């Protein structure tokens, strides 16, 4: 009995994967669907679940594939911007820390002079 359930589950997973793959094929590549996926797509596209899935993902016969190079470049740009911002924050923090340490190491007379100059500004 356990074997039958395992085979049934494997069949359901394989069928779902084939149906999903046949539906998203135009989003992934500009090449035509392979014959087995075309067969699956022709049977799945007219079902209520297939129509709902196509509508949700915005898939139709005229769908153009996602340009992964543009997407990757966009992500890379966002990462670079984020790293750059973090680096600026770290540098500013280090500068502030160093200034405070240097100020604390000054004699009292020098501290007063620095405070007066800051207050004048």
C-alpha positions as CSV (number, residue, x, y, z in Angstrom):
1,X,0.0,0.0,0.0
2,X,2.9,2.3,0.9
3,X,4.4,1.8,-2.6
4,X,1.2,2.7,-4.3
5,X,1.0,6.0,-2.4
6,X,4.6,6.7,-3.2
7,X,4.0,6.1,-6.9
8,X,0.8,8.2,-6.8
9,X,2.6,11.1,-5.1
10,X,5.5,10.9,-7.6
11,X,3.1,10.9,-10.5
12,X,1.3,14.0,-9.0
13,X,4.6,15.9,-8.4
14,X,5.9,15.0,-11.9
15,X,2.6,16.1,-13.6
16,X,2.5,19.3,-11.6
17,X,6.1,20.1,-12.6
18,X,5.4,19.4,-16.2
19,X,2.3,21.5,-16.2
20,X,4.1,24.4,-14.4
21,X,7.1,24.1,-16.8
22,X,4.9,24.2,-19.8
23,X,3.1,27.3,-18.6
24,X,6.1,29.3,-17.7
25,X,8.2,28.3,-20.7
26,X,7.7,31.6,-22.6
27,X,8.7,33.6,-19.5
28,X,12.0,31.7,-19.3
29,X,13.2,31.4,-22.9
30,X,12.4,32.6,-26.4
31,X,12.9,29.1,-27.8
32,X,9.8,27.2,-28.8
33,X,8.4,24.7,-26.3
34,X,9.6,21.2,-26.7
35,X,7.0,18.8,-28.1
36,X,6.3,17.1,-24.8
37,X,5.7,20.5,-23.1
38,X,3.6,21.6,-26.0
39,X,1.4,18.6,-25.5
40,X,1.1,19.2,-21.8
41,X,0.4,23.0,-22.4
42,X,-2.3,22.3,-24.9
43,X,-4.1,20.2,-22.3
44,X,-3.5,22.4,-19.3
45,X,-4.1,25.9,-20.7
46,X,-7.9,25.5,-21.1
47,X,-8.5,24.1,-17.6
48,X,-9.8,26.5,-14.9
49,X,-6.5,26.1,-13.0
50,X,-4.5,26.7,-16.1
51,X,-6.4,29.8,-17.0
52,X,-6.1,31.2,-13.5
53,X,-2.3,30.4,-13.4
54,X,-1.8,32.1,-16.8
55,X,-3.7,35.2,-15.7
56,X,-1.8,35.4,-12.4
57,X,1.6,35.2,-14.1
58,X,0.6,37.3,-17.1
59,X,1.4,34.5,-19.5
60,X,-0.1,34.2,-23.0
61,X,1.0,33.3,-26.5
62,X,2.6,36.7,-26.9
63,X,4.6,36.7,-23.7
64,X,8.2,37.7,-24.1
65,X,10.9,36.0,-22.0
66,X,12.5,37.8,-19.0
67,X,15.9,39.2,-19.9
68,X,18.0,37.6,-17.2
69,X,21.1,39.7,-18.1
70,X,19.2,42.9,-17.5
71,X,17.7,41.5,-14.3
72,X,21.2,40.3,-13.1
73,X,22.7,43.7,-13.9
74,X,19.9,45.5,-12.0
75,X,20.5,43.3,-9.0
76,X,24.2,43.7,-9.2
77,X,23.8,47.5,-9.3
78,X,21.5,47.4,-6.3
79,X,24.1,45.4,-4.4
80,X,26.9,47.7,-5.4
81,X,24.8,50.7,-4.2
82,X,24.1,49.0,-0.9
83,X,27.7,48.1,-0.3
84,X,28.8,51.6,-1.2
85,X,26.3,53.2,1.2
86,X,27.4,50.8,4.0
87,X,31.0,51.6,3.3
88,X,30.3,55.4,3.6
89,X,28.5,54.8,6.9
90,X,31.4,52.8,8.2
91,X,33.9,55.4,7.2
92,X,31.9,58.2,8.8
93,X,31.5,56.2,12.0
94,X,35.3,55.5,12.1
95,X,36.1,59.2,11.5
96,X,33.7,60.2,14.3
97,X,35.2,57.6,16.7
98,X,38.8,58.8,15.9
99,X,37.9,62.4,16.4
100,X,36.3,61.7,19.8
101,X,39.4,59.7,20.9
102,X,41.7,62.5,19.8
103,X,39.6,65.1,21.5
104,X,39.5,63.1,24.7
105,X,43.3,62.8,24.6
106,X,43.8,66.6,24.5
107,X,44.8,68.6,27.5
108,X,41.9,70.6,29.1
109,X,43.2,73.9,27.7
110,X,43.2,72.5,24.2
111,X,39.7,71.0,24.7
112,X,38.4,74.5,25.6
113,X,40.0,76.0,22.5
114,X,38.4,73.3,20.3
115,X,35.0,73.8,22.0
116,X,35.2,77.6,21.5
117,X,36.1,77.2,17.8
118,X,33.2,74.8,17.3
119,X,30.8,77.1,19.0
120,X,31.9,80.1,16.9
121,X,31.0,78.2,13.8
